[in-house]
């Protein structure tokens, strides 16, 4: 009996310890950067917020690539990325639409 083991392609590529370790190191460095900028207190507030926001965005993409292993190398990988982008667009529309409605209601009730 010859059993064929069909590997299911989730579009995430092979698991490699080096990718996980490099992702962890990058996340720790970005966290320490934000922590240092806040604790040093030498920058103006707007610069601190900019550094924290930039580090958070970079850490988000590091986690997407290293831990969720999102890529566009395969057809399934491209589909995963498109689904993620679609979800982000829908969530953005819902959140911004809700904020717009709340602002509009507040403005119209106060004036």
C-alpha positions in Angstrom: 0.0 0.0 0.0 1.4 3.3 -1.1 0.0 6.2 0.9 0.5 9.6 -0.6 0.7 12.4 2.0 -0.7 15.5 0.3 0.7 18.6 1.8 -1.9 21.3 2.1 -0.6 24.7 0.9 -1.6 27.5 3.2 0.6 30.0 1.4 2.8 30.6 4.4 6.0 28.8 3.3 8.2 26.6 5.4 8.6 27.0 9.1 12.1 28.0 9.9 13.5 28.8 13.4 15.7 31.5 12.0 12.7 33.5 10.8 11.0 33.3 14.2 14.2 34.2 16.0 14.9 37.2 13.7 11.3 38.4 14.1 11.6 38.1 17.9 14.9 40.0 17.9 13.4 42.8 15.7 10.3 43.1 17.9 12.4 43.3 21.1 14.6 46.0 19.5 11.6 48.0 18.4 10.0 47.7 21.8 13.3 48.8 23.5 13.6 51.7 21.1 10.1 53.0 22.1 10.8 52.4 25.8 14.1 54.3 25.6 12.7 57.3 23.8 10.0 57.6 26.4 12.3 57.0 29.4 15.0 59.4 28.1 12.5 62.2 27.7 14.9 64.3 25.6 12.6 64.7 22.6 9.5 66.9 22.3 6.2 65.2 22.7 5.4 65.1 19.0 8.7 63.4 18.3 8.1 60.8 21.0 4.6 60.0 19.6 6.1 59.8 16.1 8.8 57.3 17.2 6.3 55.2 19.2 3.8 55.1 16.3 6.6 54.3 13.7 8.0 51.5 15.9 4.5 50.1 16.4 3.8 50.1 12.7 7.2 48.5 11.9 6.6 45.9 14.6 3.1 45.1 13.1 4.7 44.4 9.7 7.5 42.4 11.3 4.9 40.2 13.1 2.9 39.8 9.9 5.9 38.7 7.9 7.9 36.7 10.5 5.2 35.1 12.7 2.2 34.9 10.4 4.5 34.3 7.5 2.4 36.4 5.0 4.0 36.4 1.6 3.0 36.5 -2.1 5.2 33.7 -3.3 2.4 31.3 -4.0 -1.2 31.7 -5.2 -2.5 30.8 -1.8 -0.1 33.4 -0.2 -1.4 36.1 -2.6 -5.0 35.1 -1.6 -4.1 35.4 2.1 -2.6 38.9 1.6 -5.6 40.0 -0.5 -8.0 38.7 2.2 -6.0 40.6 4.9 -6.1 43.8 2.9 -9.8 43.5 2.3 -10.4 43.0 6.0 -8.3 46.0 6.8 -10.2 48.2 4.3 -13.6 47.0 5.7 -12.5 47.7 9.3 -11.1 51.1 8.4 -14.4 52.0 6.7 -16.4 50.8 9.7 -14.2 52.6 12.2 -13.9 55.9 10.3 -17.6 55.8 9.4 -18.5 55.3 13.1 -16.3 58.2 14.1 -17.8 60.4 11.4 -21.3 59.6 12.5 -20.5 60.3 16.2 -18.8 63.6 15.3 -21.7 64.6 13.1 -24.3 63.7 15.8 -22.3 65.7 18.4 -22.0 68.7 16.1 -25.7 68.7 15.2 -26.9 68.3 18.8 -24.6 71.0 20.2 -25.4 73.6 17.5 
